[in-house]
Amino acid sequence: MKSDLGISDMATYKEHKHFNNLYFKRAISKIIEKTEFNVIKMEVIKRIRRKAVEVRISYEYEEY
């Protein structure tokens, strides 16, 4: 996912907790504020040696 977002070279996001706190949560609050989404969650579904290697992103939205 980091390479898809263009942040794979950034040392700040080497750990999932840093990515989650410094990027994901901030981005989600902006997305919720400006779109019809009202809940967006990221869940770690697979770890290898305590590293998150697979995540699931789920969402809920309001239909207008």
N, C-alpha and C positions, 0 to 999 in steps of 0.2 A: 504494500500500500504506500510506503514511503516514496518509492520510485514513481508511482502514479501521480503523487502529489508534488513531485519535484523537490523533495527535501531529503533525499537519500544521502547527500554529502554533508548534511548539517550535523555536527557533533552533538548538539543540544538534544537531538531526538534519538540517541542511540538506545535509550531505554523506553519501554512502553509508557511508564508512568510520566516521564517527561513529555512525551508526545501527547499523551492524554491531557495533562494539565496545562501545558503551554500552547497547544495548538487546537486540539479537538474540542475541548470544552468552550473555548472562546469562539471558535467558528460556529459551533452548534447554537450558541446563544444568538449570534447574528442571523443565522439561517431561520431560526424559530421566529425571531422578531420581524423578519421581512417576507416570510412565505406563509403558506397555509399549514406547514408542519407544526404540530404542537408538542411532540415528543420524539426525540432522536437519542438512541442509546447505542453504546459500543460494548460488546461483551467478548472477553477473551475465551475462545473455544478450544485452543490447543496451545500448549506450552512445551518447549524443549529446553531443559535445564533452566527453568524459571524464566525463560524468554518467551514473550508472546510471539507466536508465529502465524496464528490464524485468529481473526476476529470476525464477529458477526455484527453488522450494523442493522438495527431495526428502527422503525419509525411509525408514527401515527400522524394522520393529518385530518383536517376538517374539510368536508366537501361543501362547496358553496352552491 
